[in-house]
Amino acid sequence: MTGHSIEQIIKGTRHVLLDFDEPVCSIFAGIGSDTVADQLRETLLTAGFALPADAMQTDDPLEVFRLAASISTEAALTAQQLLTAFETRAVPTAEPTRGSADLIVTAARTGRTVTIVSNNSGAAIAAYLADHRLTGYIRAIVARDDHDPERMKPDPYRVREAVAILDADNTECVMVGDSTTDVFAGLLAGVPVIGYANKPGKVQALAEVQAAAVTTNLGEITAALRSSTLC
């Protein structure tokens, strides 16, 4: 934990902004992110795009997209379309994160809204939510639905967009994310972030970048939602 308890943060929270990959599910669990990165790279190379050297080394599909998009608008558009297709194909083998569905349903049933704020594509997110019968609990999806990598977290663009869509005050919102980029995006948008440390080393990493609180168990957030009554 950091200086705040999850109960303190959740008290008064009306809007939960939830990252997708890891806090909701592991989107590439059945395929492997390295395999998707390879597929994206190979398809772009076959299409005639000369990728930067860094794009040839990373196992992160989002980083391949980000680096490919730096080449040209055409490369950015192509990379966005391809990655969206790969993400959507991965949905049937995505692995739900333990406690994520309960958190979403509980937030909605206790009078909060839940908005997905993600660097993944809206199409893949919508498909996953439909497959797991969660669509009706989600107010909005704010995702990578354009080809501009500068709008991806850690940039606060999509967190701010979510707050605007909700017509909410920043103090009424909380972001739940598993990465330092989530924390940076939330802080820059003026939204407190609860870090979800699902892997070794993340507790310290998330605390060091000033997550308001850190948990290794989504159930702690769900319990706080259940026990905190909105005024």
Beta strands, then each sheet from edge to edge (+ up, - down):
strand 1: 15-18
strand 2: 25-26
strand 3: 95-96
strand 4: 113-117
strand 5: 140-142
strand 6: 173-177
strand 7: 193-196
strand 8: 213-215
sheet 1: 5+ 4+ 1+ 6+ 7+ 8+
sheet 2: 2+ 3-
end
